[in-house]
Amino acid sequence: MQVVAKVVNLHISDKDIKRELSCGGDVDSALKRLINRCLLLAKAMQKGIVATDEEFDIALLEILDEANPFGLPAGALQEMQAEEMERLLRNNIIIRKYLSEIFPTESQVSEETLFEFYKENPHHFCSEDMVRCSHIFIRGEDAKERIEKIRAQISTPEDFFKLCESRSQCPSGDCCGDLGFFAKGQLFKEIDEVAFTLKLNEISQPFRSPEGYHILLLTEKKCSCCIPFEEIKESLASELVKVEKEYHLNRHLEELAEEYKNEIIIYEHALK
């Protein structure tokens, strides 16, 4: 085990980096997350905050039931030594107690503030136009010729579905070629350009995408609509409280980084 960084009197090892990388991101982001936790832990310990055995026992029972303990992939606990798991869990308890001290009260957002945010950011609460299409898909060297022959045999949606089942090379052919609902940008732009110009039950002419040739049948449309304020206000309040907490936490981490700037040492050679 090699030490890659030191924050006050706390060490970050290459093993810590490896474990943190399993949560996502690159080495730099993993190291930053670990340094931030060390800053919070160092400040908490400076204030005399500890994790009691009773708190540890309760937290241990809770974490054993979690699908992703410590934010790590499932099964990560089984790969940990008992001492390592205890250290991580006690540190988490100390940090959580410290955060509850510096952010002691649950923020409340007034309904007036919520409604102002709702009015000023309508794009957050409106669904996009969506269409539902079925398609016949053909690929290969003679795909253009084959799909044009298929299109010549289609006059009605019933013709489309019959030929889709027997001729389409997409697995969706077994489900009448159904592509489900999609908004612009979710599929190939060539599909968007055709799908969003069709009328209900209209059948397109053959066209090409990067994957091959298609014929589309528009089966349903959903126009954009806004979620009523009364339906969204509770979840919106929770989200705004969460954003506010994250903002204050980031500000606090900046303050701690400044306070301990001479006690944060990164051993660059150990990261290579």
Helices and strands as residue ranges (DSSP letters): E 3-7, E 10-13, H 14-21, H 27-46, H 53-64, G 69-71, G 77-79, H 82-102, H 111-120, G 122-124, E 130-138, H 143-152, H 157-167, G 171-175, E 178-183, H 189-195, E 207-209, E 212-222, H 229-259, G 261-263, E 264-266, H 268-271
